[in-house]
Each structure stands twice: as structure tokens, then as C-alpha cells.
Amino acid sequence: MGEAVSLGGFISLRRRHMGLTQEELAEKVGVSKSAIAKWETDGGIPDRDNLKRLSEIINVSVDDLHHIISHAGSGDNLDINITEDVIAVLESYGYKVTRENVEGSGFYEKRI
């Protein structure tokens, strides 16, 4: 089986497949070019409204994008550090995010 692609990798592949630059995609979505670059490098994920617009533009369902988000990496218990903004987006779509304090780090480890 192939390795799961990240949301950022998928957005980048779709954009290039459609022959769009980051700037052109940003204009269509209504965000900055740096937002597209951030998404494509997995520095963040689109909020709910931008995810919907992005899905329409790249002709992929929001459910498919959620599937990519939830299956990024390799396993069911993927351990990642994510920001509160990302948690808010996931929870707005009905995902349950549990938070465990990682001792001494000042961060939380999120299990999705």
C-alpha cells in the first residue's frame, strides 16, 4: 500500500494538476498566497469556510478532505502537536480531540 498523503501534499498536487499557481489558487479561494503556501507545507489547515471553498475549487468533496486529514501519516493513533486553531476546525466538523499534557513541554499532545 502507498503512504498516506498529507492534506498539504494533496492540495499542492491538486493545484499543480489543475495548472494553477499558489497565487491563482489563493485568488480563487479568497486568501493570501502565503495562506496557500502554509497549507501546502502542513503549517496549518484551512478553516471551515476556506475548506469548503477550496473543495469546490479543486473539485473534491469536503468529506474527502476530512478523510485525508484524519488519515494523514500512517496510523490510527497518530501523535501530532497541533494548534488550538486546528483543534477548533476539527471540532467544528464533529471530530473529538483529546488532550494530554506532555510534562514540562508547555504543549499538549493531541490524539485524533
N, C-alpha and C positions, 0 to 999 in steps of 0.2 A: 504494500500500500504506500501511497505517496504521503509526504509530510503535509500536515495541515498548514494552510496559508493564513497569515495574519490578516486582519481587516485592512491594515495599511497596505500590505502587499497586494491584496485583492483590488483595492481602489486604484493603486498605481497600474496594475495590469489592465484593468478595465479602461482606465483613462487612455493609456497608450494604445490599446486595441481600437479605441474609438478615434484615434488620431488627434487627441486634444492635448494641449499643453496644460500645465498646472494653472496658469493664468486664465486660460479659456474655461477650464472646469470651474475655477473659483468664480468667474463672472456668471456662469450659468447657475451655480448654487446660491450665489449672493454672499460670498465670503471672500476673505483676502487670500492671495496666493500663499501666504505663509500658513494659513489655516490648512490648506490642502497639503502643503509640504509636511506640516506637523502630523496630520492624519496618516499620510503615506509612510512616514517613518515611525509610526506607532508611538508618537509622542502624546497622543490623545485620540479621542474618538468624537465624531460629530454629536451634537446634542440631538434631541428627538426631532426637532423641526428640520435641522440640516440633514439628518439621516434620511428622513422621508424625501426631501428634495433630491438628495444625492441618489437615492434608489430610483427615483423617477428618471433622472438624467442618464444614469448608466444602465437603465433598463433591467434592474434586478429588484426583487421584492425586499421589503424591509425584513420579512421573515428570513430570507436567505442571508441578509447581512447579520441578523441576530445569530443565526446558526454559525456563521464564521466567527463572530465574537465569542460565542460560548464554546467553540471547539478549537480555538487557536492554541497552538502548542501541541502537546502530544497526549494529554490525558484528561481523565475525568476530574482529578483533584489538582488542577493547575494552580500552583502557588505563584502569585504575582503581587507586586506592590502597585496599587492604582490610587489615583487621587479621589478626593471626595466628589469632584465634578463627574468623574466617570461612574462612580457608585450611584450618584443621583440619576444619571441617564439610564443605567441598567435597572435600577429600582422603578423608574418611571415606566419601564416596559414589563414590569412584573417579575424581574429576577430577584431572588433573595440572596443578599450578600451578607455573609457572616464575617465578623471582625474579631481577630485575635491580636492581643497586644504582644508585639515582639519585644521582649525585655531589653531595655536600655537603648533601643533604637529611636524612640520617639515616633515611630511609624506603626502602622497597623498592617498586618498581613491579611489580605483578603482571599477568601476561598470562594470561588464562583462555581 
